[in-house]
């Protein structure tokens, strides 16, 4: 693999295609010795020999030059190879960071830097760079890396947070790592399974595997002298789940001579984990408290968002069934990760904001810290409720035959309902391999199956992820939307800025100032925008941010736009250049539909390119019109 400097030398030769460069000239250009440049050129020639888009030619007394038939293709070849190099470097750095964390976590005291040099085969400069990455990684888990002169490095923090770090970074099953868990997972799995069988306690395979992982990690940590701190919920010691946990851990922990209190704490933690995976609905006291909380929360959501879930008993049940195990996950530091969180934020922005508000109420009432990934799961429930609310007073019924599981139909349902919100009263999904449906009960029938020959006719093929052609097919039976103008009216010229701003705070102030001159806004409007950012940054994807209040505040719906000359940092991970401050009017649930059209804009790379190349209000409106032309 070539180095960064070697790529730079090759790119220089390509930029000056046909010109000869001697080793001395190249050495002077790049500030290195002739000997080093000759070593670099050897690596470059080996790389070039494997390519067919360019060739290196070397002549005595002249030097080396690059010759191509198509310089653009040559540049593409080099860029592709550089990308692979950067990915490999990033992976190598990431692997080294995790290995360093594993080594430190498995040490009971300080580890000297010389020990780290020896065990990781790295230099002092590489270690210091890795130390910085370790500190950044540990922040997520409320852990800190401390250094003591003449002693070395040590990770400090709660044991339960250390275990969470190990689980979420897949440290326990990495067979290539000398610091991975060495416990006999097969034996642990059998003991765990036997315990549940002995107590006649039903549990699914996925939960059984998760609990096996928990036990394996607990055994590994206790063996190295690391036990969990005092656990809350001492009252759960009378539960059957506690007896199961005690039975399991009695097979492993006593040989390590841990105290009675430490064994009890480990047992309580495993009990909480089981309750987060299993028959949590038997907790009558918690169930009653949650039901009362949901009723009060729905009243407040109705007041804030003008969205009424109060009469939806099914929604309340589904949400309660999700909340109880979530509580136990939070207490045991095993909150779920959600890889679809960014997609959920973009696809269901209103539901996500309601979920944020709901989680704030949860935190205040139950003293719980709900992660953003868990908030994303809650958003799916609120979106389900929104879909049901949007169906009121409409009359079309649609049947979709599919092999998708129910949990996999969310995006398809969302797309169809967003395409035809004023016509559909019901979207039903049925197993395409079953005959358990009556076609007479539906106005239109579609299928996601590739094999359409098995149907008798009258059923239209659509894709799992519908595109423009699918829209046309569905539109034959169900008409869609109203006009583009109703959306464009929300983008007033007085609320448009194009120019140079250097920080997020400057952008928000500019957007709020422009809006306040045009619309009647509360005095604390900008504070609510900043408060929403503090909860979860509003980066929407594609170098676009969409700041907004958590709940509706203004009398009018509007979008205040800023197009910047250069990107600015919006959060720790993202740069933005197009910012759209969105304010939805109070007491009008239908106004929230503007989010759907903005999500179309975010996903359109071509539209964004046009906006940035010509950052004027007129060009922006034209680009927006183009992006919406197929939605109406």
Phi and psi in degrees as a GROMACS rama.xvg file:
@    title "Ramachandran Plot"
@    xaxis  label "Phi"
@    yaxis  label "Psi"
@TYPE xy
-76.3435  157.505  UNK-2
-89.0008  169.499  UNK-3
-59.9128  -42.4606  UNK-4
-64.7817  -38.9327  UNK-5
-63.6422  -38.2124  UNK-6
-64.3317  -39.4825  UNK-7
-64.2702  -38.9292  UNK-8
-63.9388  -45.6899  UNK-9
-63.0208  -41.559  UNK-10
-65.1424  -35.2979  UNK-11
-63.6405  -44.4928  UNK-12
-64.1329  -38.3619  UNK-13
-69.2687  -37.9329  UNK-14
-64.1015  -30.7953  UNK-15
-109.247  48.5486  UNK-16
-52.4958  133.327  UNK-17
92.8212  -17.7513  UNK-18
-86.3092  136.886  UNK-19
-84.8064  140.938  UNK-20
-129.276  125.562  UNK-21
-79.5586  163.386  UNK-22
-60.6735  -37.5933  UNK-23
-64.6307  -44.0073  UNK-24
-62.8546  -45.5329  UNK-25
-64.8572  -38.8691  UNK-26
-61.9539  -41.1805  UNK-27
-67.2682  -39.5339  UNK-28
-62.8677  -39.3338  UNK-29
-103.991  4.93643  UNK-30
65.3988  37.8957  UNK-31
-130.628  173.156  UNK-32
-78.3729  160.642  UNK-33
-62.4203  -36.9307  UNK-34
-62.1262  -43.0311  UNK-35
-66.4683  -39.8747  UNK-36
-65.1538  -34.8907  UNK-37
-66.1823  -37.6888  UNK-38
-64.5397  -42.8647  UNK-39
-63.098  -42.9604  UNK-40
-64.1546  -33.6451  UNK-41
-62.161  -44.203  UNK-42
-66.2608  -38.11  UNK-43
-65.5877  -40.1686  UNK-44
-66.3221  -37.8928  UNK-45
-64.7211  -39.597  UNK-46
-66.5012  -44.1677  UNK-47
-65.223  -32.3737  UNK-48
-63.462  -21.389  UNK-49
-92.9169  -1.76189  UNK-50
-103.411  155.491  UNK-51
-119.589  6.3381  UNK-52
-99.6652  -13.0309  UNK-53
-155.185  166.197  UNK-54
-140.874  141.975  UNK-55
-98.149  127.786  UNK-56
-118.278  131.317  UNK-57
-122.478  127.96  UNK-58
-124.51  140.02  UNK-59
-56.3357  140.209  UNK-60
67.0319  -4.90992  UNK-61
-108.511  -46.1718  UNK-62
118.074  -147.522  UNK-63
-125.097  144.128  UNK-64
-140.765  164.603  UNK-65
-106.337  136.418  UNK-66
-125.887  131.05  UNK-67
-131.982  159.493  UNK-68
-93.1255  -27.1822  UNK-69
-146.595  100.953  UNK-70
-62.686  -32.473  UNK-71
-63.7505  -43.3983  UNK-72
-66.016  -35.0455  UNK-73
-63.3373  -44.0051  UNK-74
-61.1484  -40.3397  UNK-75
-63.0898  -39.4798  UNK-76
-61.5317  -45.8549  UNK-77
-66.1147  -43.3313  UNK-78
-62.2601  -40.1242  UNK-79
-63.3142  -42.9959  UNK-80
-67.1406  -38.5573  UNK-81
-63.9163  -38.4722  UNK-82
-62.6266  -42.4777  UNK-83
-63.4937  -38.7693  UNK-84
-62.8806  -45.8623  UNK-85
-63.0815  -39.3473  UNK-86
-64.594  -41.089  UNK-87
-64.5954  -41.9625  UNK-88
-63.7956  -43.3915  UNK-89
-62.1455  -42.226  UNK-90
-65.2662  -42.9054  UNK-91
-61.4917  -42.8839  UNK-92
-65.028  -41.7282  UNK-93
-63.7917  -43.056  UNK-94
-62.516  -41.2976  UNK-95
-66.2174  -39.2514  UNK-96
-61.5056  -46.8134  UNK-97
-66.7718  -38.468  UNK-98
-63.2608  -40.4296  UNK-99
-63.2525  -42.0955  UNK-100
-63.5551  -44.4072  UNK-101
-58.9163  -45.0125  UNK-102
-60.7713  -44.7502  UNK-103
-69.6179  -37.958  UNK-104
-66.4642  -32.4971  UNK-105
-85.2401  1.30569  UNK-106
-100.003  136.034  UNK-107
-81.6939  -16.7177  UNK-108
-134.492  -153.792  UNK-109
-75.5936  150.348  UNK-110
-120.032  122.553  UNK-111
-69.7288  155.971  UNK-112
-66.1529  -28.1042  UNK-113
-69.4075  -36.0269  UNK-114
-63.829  -39.8035  UNK-115
-67.1016  -40.4385  UNK-116
-54.8858  -47.0674  UNK-117
-70.721  -44.2472  UNK-118
-77.2209  -29.4844  UNK-119
-100.699  -5.20069  UNK-120
55.8024  49.8634  UNK-121
-130.405  161.431  UNK-122
-84.472  171.392  UNK-123
-64.2527  -41.5125  UNK-124
-65.4643  -39.5737  UNK-125
-65.517  -38.3974  UNK-126
-62.3313  -45.5965  UNK-127
-62.9904  -36.688  UNK-128
-66.135  -41.8168  UNK-129
-66.1299  -35.4758  UNK-130
-59.1254  -41.4381  UNK-131
-61.3645  -43.417  UNK-132
-66.6102  -36.496  UNK-133
-62.8996  -44.8525  UNK-134
-60.4629  -41.8311  UNK-135
-65.0538  -39.3909  UNK-136
-66.8194  -40.4429  UNK-137
-70.8403  -24.3827  UNK-138
-57.1131  -36.2114  UNK-139
-60.2194  -26.7079  UNK-140
-108.802  15.1973  UNK-141
59.706  34.6222  UNK-142
-111.642  156.857  UNK-143
-134.891  148.926  UNK-144
-102.717  120.098  UNK-145
-112.331  151.231  UNK-146
-125.255  135.183  UNK-147
-125.48  123.876  UNK-148
-53.2427  134.074  UNK-149
71.7379  -0.86492  UNK-150
-115.568  -50.1111  UNK-151
123.792  -145.29  UNK-152
-110.643  152.889  UNK-153
-156.089  140.858  UNK-154
-93.0973  126.266  UNK-155
-115.329  147.26  UNK-156
150.468  -179.361  UNK-157
-69.7269  141.457  UNK-158
-59.8253  -37.5395  UNK-159
-65.4028  -32.1389  UNK-160
-74.5618  -33.2653  UNK-161
-63.9621  -41.0659  UNK-162
-67.2515  -38.5076  UNK-163
-60.6136  -42.1426  UNK-164
-58.9156  -43.3641  UNK-165
-66.6  -42.0662  UNK-166
-67.9821  -47.4805  UNK-167
-71.3787  -17.4034  UNK-168
-106.27  18.1658  UNK-169
53.1494  40.3458  UNK-170
-80.5584  -14.2024  UNK-171
-90.4419  -20.0591  UNK-172
-115.151  11.5094  UNK-173
-79.2709  95.5619  UNK-174
-66.042  -18.0455  UNK-175
-82.0288  -13.9442  UNK-176
-92.5633  132.064  UNK-177
-71.4416  -7.98917  UNK-178
-107.557  7.56079  UNK-179
-73.5575  163.353  UNK-180
-62.8825  132.875  UNK-181
-107.176  7.18021  UNK-182
-66.3281  155.149  UNK-183
-78.3302  96.4726  UNK-184
-65.8791  -33.7183  UNK-185
-62.1976  -43.8706  UNK-186
-65.3045  -42.9643  UNK-187
-61.9242  -44.598  UNK-188
-58.1981  -44.5983  UNK-189
-64.1029  -41.1763  UNK-190
-66.5145  -41.9465  UNK-191
-62.094  -48.2285  UNK-192
-61.3406  -42.9143  UNK-193
-61.6812  -36.1329  UNK-194
-64.46  -43.4101  UNK-195
-67.0214  -36.3981  UNK-196
-66.3498  -43.3173  UNK-197
-59.8934  -38.3725  UNK-198
-92.7112  6.09487  UNK-199
51.6537  50.3167  UNK-200
-112.315  117.645  UNK-201
-75.5884  138.08  UNK-202
-156.773  145.376  UNK-203
-86.7994  169.028  UNK-204
-62.5252  -42.4801  UNK-205
-62.5136  -42.5023  UNK-206
-65.94  -37.1493  UNK-207
-62.3666  -41.4604  UNK-208
-66.7168  -40.8562  UNK-209
-63.28  -40.8177  UNK-210
-69.6456  -36.1299  UNK-211
-59.4138  -43.4125  UNK-212
-61.5218  -43.3588  UNK-213
-58.8921  -47.14  UNK-214
-65.3679  -43.2896  UNK-215
-59.6093  -42.3755  UNK-216
-67.8647  -40.1151  UNK-217
-61.4431  -45.3833  UNK-218
-61.386  -44.3739  UNK-219
-60.7723  -43.8589  UNK-220
-71.5985  -42.8548  UNK-221
-63.4722  -38.6855  UNK-222
-59.7713  -31.327  UNK-223
-93.7113  12.0429  UNK-224
85.3818  19.3478  UNK-225
-115.05  114.338  UNK-226
-119.682  155.69  UNK-227
-73.9257  156.702  UNK-228
-76.4555  178.036  UNK-229
-55.2069  128.071  UNK-230
-99.7924  146.101  UNK-231
-76.9374  -175.608  UNK-232
66.4564  43.9698  UNK-233
-60.7029  -22.6108  UNK-234
-71.4193  -11.3627  UNK-235
-83.4124  3.13491  UNK-236
-69.1893  -13.4844  UNK-237
-92.093  -2.52291  UNK-238
-81.3285  155.954  UNK-239
-64.7472  -31.6272  UNK-240
-62.6007  -33.2588  UNK-241
-67.6765  -40.7859  UNK-242
-64.5202  -38.5673  UNK-243
-63.8893  -45.5972  UNK-244
-61.3384  -43.2093  UNK-245
-61.8604  -42.6551  UNK-246
-61.4472  -42.3962  UNK-247
-66.308  -50.3951  UNK-248
-71.1395  -23.0095  UNK-249
-64.0794  -18.411  UNK-250
-77.7783  -18.0371  UNK-251
-123.591  -46.255  UNK-252
-80.0504  -33.8255  UNK-253
-55.7483  -28.9413  UNK-254
-67.9213  -14.7738  UNK-255
-96.4137  8.58092  UNK-256
56.156  41.5305  UNK-257
-81.2625  158.088  UNK-258
-70.8149  163.034  UNK-259
-60.3172  -40.2141  UNK-260
-65.0834  -42.5023  UNK-261
-65.225  -40.844  UNK-262
-61.9504  -40.9502  UNK-263
-63.3873  -42.422  UNK-264
-64.428  -42.2487  UNK-265
-62.2701  -37.8622  UNK-266
-68.6839  -40.8898  UNK-267
-63.2131  -42.1596  UNK-268
-62.5553  -43.5098  UNK-269
-65.043  -37.2687  UNK-270
-60.5954  -44.6264  UNK-271
-61.4485  -38.3456  UNK-272
-64.5632  -43.9257  UNK-273
-62.4195  -43.4919  UNK-274
-63.9004  -28.1079  UNK-275
-76.6811  -10.1981  UNK-276
-115.211  -17.1129  UNK-277
-124.056  -130.446  UNK-278
-85.4599  59.1481  UNK-279
-67.1186  -20.9782  UNK-280
-69.9553  -8.41775  UNK-281
-79.5815  -6.01808  UNK-282
-80.7483  86.2605  UNK-283
-64.172  -39.5281  UNK-284
-64.5863  -46.394  UNK-285
-66.7094  -38.4094  UNK-286
-60.435  -43.7447  UNK-287
-63.0795  -43.6029  UNK-288
-63.081  -42.0445  UNK-289
-67.6775  -42.3042  UNK-290
-59.5112  -43.0964  UNK-291
-64.707  -41.3209  UNK-292
-62.5631  -45.2442  UNK-293
-59.9513  -42.5341  UNK-294
-59.701  -44.9405  UNK-295
-68.4867  -38.7238  UNK-296
-64.4256  -39.3285  UNK-297
-65.9407  -33.4465  UNK-298
-64.4066  -44.071  UNK-299
-68.0673  -37.7141  UNK-300
-63.5531  -39.5105  UNK-301
-61.6667  -40.6915  UNK-302
-68.2546  -38.9582  UNK-303
-82.8304  -40.8432  UNK-304
-110.021  -5.83485  UNK-305
59.1535  30.5332  UNK-306
-116.761  122.391  UNK-307
-105.958  104.133  UNK-308
-97.6254  0.726925  UNK-309
-61.3631  -29.1757  UNK-310
-97.9908  2.29198  UNK-311
-90.1688  89.8531  UNK-312
-68.907  -32.6942  UNK-313
-64.5254  -43.1198  UNK-314
-59.4698  -43.2416  UNK-315
-61.9347  -41.5744  UNK-316
-64.8058  -49.0152  UNK-317
-58.8775  -41.847  UNK-318
-67.7127  -41.9848  UNK-319
-63.3349  -40.8152  UNK-320
-63.3994  -28.2986  UNK-321
-80.8118  -36.9348  UNK-322
-69.4898  -39.2835  UNK-323
-63.1651  -50.8404  UNK-324
-64.8048  -29.8004  UNK-325
-62.0775  -38.644  UNK-326
-59.2659  -45.8052  UNK-327
-68.0109  -33.4355  UNK-328
-64.7656  -40.8782  UNK-329
-64.2586  -43.6269  UNK-330
-65.6674  -32.4261  UNK-331
-96.1313  9.76205  UNK-332
58.4276  38.3073  UNK-333
-124.852  42.8629  UNK-334
-62.0229  147.22  UNK-335
-70.9138  147.851  UNK-336
-95.5189  146.349  UNK-337
-130.426  101.409  UNK-338
-66.4517  -20.0418  UNK-339
-90.4313  6.63045  UNK-340
-55.1653  -47.2377  UNK-341
-60.7019  -40.3067  UNK-342
-65.7089  -39.1355  UNK-343
-64.925  -42.6611  UNK-344
-60.4591  -39.1429  UNK-345
-76.5771  -38.9853  UNK-346
-80.7521  -35.5694  UNK-347
-124.755  60.9036  UNK-348
-60.9335  -39.2743  UNK-349
-66.6683  -47.2162  UNK-350
-60.5718  -36.102  UNK-351
-67.3657  -40.6189  UNK-352
-65.9018  -39.2938  UNK-353
-63.0386  -39.8776  UNK-354
-64.2954  -38.5835  UNK-355
-61.8828  -47.2768  UNK-356
-61.0842  -42.4327  UNK-357
-62.3165  -40.5579  UNK-358
-68.7643  -31.5891  UNK-359
-64.8503  -43.0403  UNK-360
-62.7106  -40.4295  UNK-361
-58.9768  -47.234  UNK-362
-60.8471  -41.1051  UNK-363
-70.2134  -38.7638  UNK-364
-79.2187  -41.6199  UNK-365
-109.408  -0.088624  UNK-366
57.3108  54.0484  UNK-367
-122.903  147.097  UNK-368
-106.515  101.272  UNK-369
-87.5428  126.453  UNK-370
-73.3916  160.968  UNK-371
-65.0153  -31.89  UNK-372
-65.804  -40.8258  UNK-373
-66.9116  -35.4982  UNK-374
-59.7865  -38.5448  UNK-375
-62.8264  -38.5721  UNK-376
-64.8566  -41.7114  UNK-377
-60.814  -35.8705  UNK-378
-59.3342  -33.773  UNK-379
-63.5601  -38.1361  UNK-380
-67.1173  -43.2968  UNK-381
-68.457  -31.7268  UNK-382
-68.0188  -38.0228  UNK-383
-57.6767  -43.7894  UNK-384
-66.0031  -37.3098  UNK-385
-63.4407  -41.4904  UNK-386
-60.6813  -41.0887  UNK-387
-66.2169  -38.6452  UNK-388
-66.5861  -38.1513  UNK-389
-69.056  -13.7468  UNK-390
-84.6854  -12.5947  UNK-391
-59.0312  137.087  UNK-392
70.0034  10.7957  UNK-393
-104.658  170.287  UNK-394
-137.517  -3.8503  UNK-395
-85.2007  140.411  UNK-396
-117.943  129.636  UNK-397
-121.952  137.629  UNK-398
-114.879  132.025  UNK-399
-120.821  118.629  UNK-400
-90.7568  126.849  UNK-401
-156.86  161.123  UNK-402
-98.8264  1.60806  UNK-403
-65.9637  145.67  UNK-404
-74.225  160.788  UNK-405
-56.1652  -40.6708  UNK-406
-68.5162  -15.4551  UNK-407
-96.0412  0.373226  UNK-408
-95.9552  0.418709  UNK-409
-59.1225  -49.3456  UNK-410
-69.1918  -37.1716  UNK-411
-64.6853  -43.8705  UNK-412
-61.7423  -44.0158  UNK-413
-61.5348  -44.7389  UNK-414
-62.2092  -44.4683  UNK-415
-66.6907  -43.361  UNK-416
-68.0522  -32.4737  UNK-417
-74.4866  -29.0511  UNK-418
-71.5156  -37.973  UNK-419
-132.045  60.897  UNK-420
-71.8632  -21.3185  UNK-421
-98.6652  1.38437  UNK-422
-119.295  -26.0056  UNK-423
-98.3314  129.747  UNK-424
-101.561  -17.5678  UNK-425
-160.054  134.508  UNK-426
-118.176  115.338  UNK-427
-111.46  134.12  UNK-428
-106.331  133.412  UNK-429
-133.171  151.006  UNK-430
-65.7511  122.646  UNK-431
-67.9931  -15.4598  UNK-432
-93.1435  3.72699  UNK-433
-112.506  156.514  UNK-434
-106.556  16.5311  UNK-435
-84.5442  58.4665  UNK-436
-158.692  154.174  UNK-437
-114.755  110.43  UNK-438
-64.7332  -17.6799  UNK-439
-70.2313  -16.2283  UNK-440
-88.341  1.08525  UNK-441
-126.625  148.907  UNK-442
-85.5956  -26.5136  UNK-443
-150.969  144.169  UNK-444
-129.443  133.042  UNK-445
-129.901  163.748  UNK-446
-142.568  145.313  UNK-447
-97.3275  3.01529  UNK-448
-70.2578  144.949  UNK-449
-77.0843  -31.8533  UNK-450
-89.5107  95.7869  UNK-451
-92.3518  -7.41821  UNK-452
-67.0511  -23.279  UNK-453
-75.0493  -12.5079  UNK-454
-90.8169  155.634  UNK-455
-87.3062  -4.3072  UNK-456
119.663  165.18  UNK-457
78.0871  9.92978  UNK-458
-122.075  126.094  UNK-459
-99.2489  136.493  UNK-460
-79.6682  130.08  UNK-461
-132.651  161.213  UNK-462
-85.7812  156.888  UNK-463
-60.4469  -37.5453  UNK-464
-112.432  91.043  UNK-465
-60.4031  140.55  UNK-466
-116.125  -166.555  UNK-467
-61.8012  -39.161  UNK-468
-64.8003  -37.4986  UNK-469
-64.3062  -38.4349  UNK-470
-57.3226  -45.733  UNK-471
-61.3129  -39.5339  UNK-472
-66.3945  -47.3153  UNK-473
-65.9385  -34.7892  UNK-474
-66.1531  -17.7852  UNK-475
-62.1161  -31.0513  UNK-476
-102.753  -27.8796  UNK-477
-134.569  121.502  UNK-478
-73.8589  157.642  UNK-479
-119.112  169.098  UNK-480
16.9337  -171.686  UNK-481
-115.558  -80.2235  UNK-482
-151.69  159.654  UNK-483
-73.0811  -34.611  UNK-484
-56.9596  -37.1011  UNK-485
-63.1479  -25.6103  UNK-486
-83.3229  -45.5184  UNK-487
-61.3237  -29.9653  UNK-488
-61.6599  -18.3724  UNK-489
-82.5466  -7.32729  UNK-490
-109.673  86.9092  UNK-491
-83.0873  145.672  UNK-492
-62.6987  -31.9705  UNK-493
-68.0314  -14.906  UNK-494
-110.337  39.086  UNK-495
-127.838  130.55  UNK-496
-130.039  137.345  UNK-497
-137.373  124.525  UNK-498
161.806  -153.537  UNK-499
-109.103  123.606  UNK-500
-137.271  145.524  UNK-501
-107.317  -7.7763  UNK-502
-146.765  162.71  UNK-503
-61.6632  -42.183  UNK-504
-63.9776  -38.5063  UNK-505
-64.2913  -40.94  UNK-506
-63.5807  -48.06  UNK-507
-61.5625  -40.2995  UNK-508
-64.2781  -43.3137  UNK-509
-61.6131  -45.6856  UNK-510
-65.0626  -42.4747  UNK-511
-69.5158  -38.7589  UNK-512
-61.8644  -44.9463  UNK-513
-61.1395  -43.2038  UNK-514
-67.822  -38.1532  UNK-515
-67.7932  -23.5034  UNK-516
-76.6399  -20.7502  UNK-517
-104.931  -33.8894  UNK-518
-124.441  157.33  UNK-519
-82.8502  111.684  UNK-520
-123.415  150.659  UNK-521
-68.1303  155.404  UNK-522
-60.5886  -31.0789  UNK-523
-93.1969  19.1019  UNK-524
-57.7392  -50.2312  UNK-525
-64.9608  -34.4562  UNK-526
-62.4683  -36.8781  UNK-527
-70.3439  -33.7798  UNK-528
-63.5079  -46.0071  UNK-529
-66.226  -36.965  UNK-530
-64.4956  -38.728  UNK-531
-65.0527  -37.636  UNK-532
-64.4746  -36.7546  UNK-533
-65.233  -33.5616  UNK-534
-69.2662  -49.0701  UNK-535
-162.675  117.548  UNK-536
-55.3274  145.088  UNK-537
-97.2006  30.9024  UNK-538
-61.6475  129.255  UNK-539
-107.532  -8.81198  UNK-540
110.58  157.639  UNK-541
60.8371  34.1072  UNK-542
63.3409  30.2678  UNK-543
-122.153  136.246  UNK-544
-116.962  146.074  UNK-545
-130.749  73.7899  UNK-546
-64.6831  149.112  UNK-547
-166.998  159.167  UNK-548
-68.5484  154.607  UNK-549
-65.9456  -39.1496  UNK-550
-125.881  156.288  UNK-551
-59.7941  138.008  UNK-552
-129.776  -28.7699  UNK-553
-93.6763  162.711  UNK-554
-80.6151  -21.726  UNK-555
-123.156  155.185  UNK-556
-92.1196  129.922  UNK-557
-152.055  163.782  UNK-558
-130.059  121.491  UNK-559
-101.467  125.689  UNK-560
-113.832  141.215  UNK-561
-132.478  126.431  UNK-562
-113.544  119.01  UNK-563
-96.2093  150.819  UNK-564
-64.4333  -39.0578  UNK-565
-134.053  149.548  UNK-566
-63.2556  149.984  UNK-567
-124.227  161.085  UNK-568
-77.9824  127.203  UNK-569
-98.8312  -39.1365  UNK-570
-147.749  -170.579  UNK-571
-62.7222  -23.1985  UNK-572
-116.832  -8.52413  UNK-573
-135.22  142.282  UNK-574
-105.704  146.272  UNK-575
-132.936  154.545  UNK-576
-131.048  -22.5426  UNK-577
-116.864  123.397  UNK-578
-124.752  129.782  UNK-579
-124.837  107.875  UNK-580
-82.2489  119.896  UNK-581
-109.858  129.317  UNK-582
-128.138  120.947  UNK-583
-99.3543  136.075  UNK-584
-64.4642  150.523  UNK-585
-72.6827  152.324  UNK-586
61.6522  29.2469  UNK-587
-144.458  88.5196  UNK-588
-56.744  -31.7257  UNK-589
-66.818  -22.0646  UNK-590
-64.0543  -23.113  UNK-591
-66.5536  -14.386  UNK-592
-62.9145  -15.8132  UNK-593
-59.9343  -26.8127  UNK-594
-60.7754  -35.411  UNK-595
-61.224  -43.0565  UNK-596
-71.5721  -34.991  UNK-597
-66.1437  -35.5988  UNK-598
-65.2265  -31.4238  UNK-599
-63.3945  -41.0027  UNK-600
-64.7668  -42.5821  UNK-601
-60.4364  -34.9419  UNK-602
-84.1506  -2.82294  UNK-603
-103.642  99.2777  UNK-604
-62.6982  -39.7144  UNK-605
-63.0831  -41.2685  UNK-606
-63.8279  -43.5336  UNK-607
-62.4508  -41.4285  UNK-608
-59.2617  -44.1162  UNK-609
-62.7044  -40.1088  UNK-610
-64.7251  -43.7163  UNK-611
-72.3453  -30.8532  UNK-612
-73.0531  -28.5874  UNK-613
-135.448  78.8851  UNK-614
-80.4424  55.1868  UNK-615
-109.749  159.779  UNK-616
-60.8283  -44.0121  UNK-617
-62.9556  -43.087  UNK-618
-67.5219  -36.2632  UNK-619
-63.0482  -46.2985  UNK-620
-63.2017  -38.5442  UNK-621
-64.8474  -41.765  UNK-622
-65.2128  -40.9497  UNK-623
-64.2819  -41.4954  UNK-624
-60.0873  -42.5907  UNK-625
-63.0352  -41.1531  UNK-626
-68.7639  -23.5912  UNK-627
-97.4909  -5.08239  UNK-628
-60.5449  -29.3161  UNK-629
-92.2144  0.749726  UNK-630
-92.4111  -8.07138  UNK-631
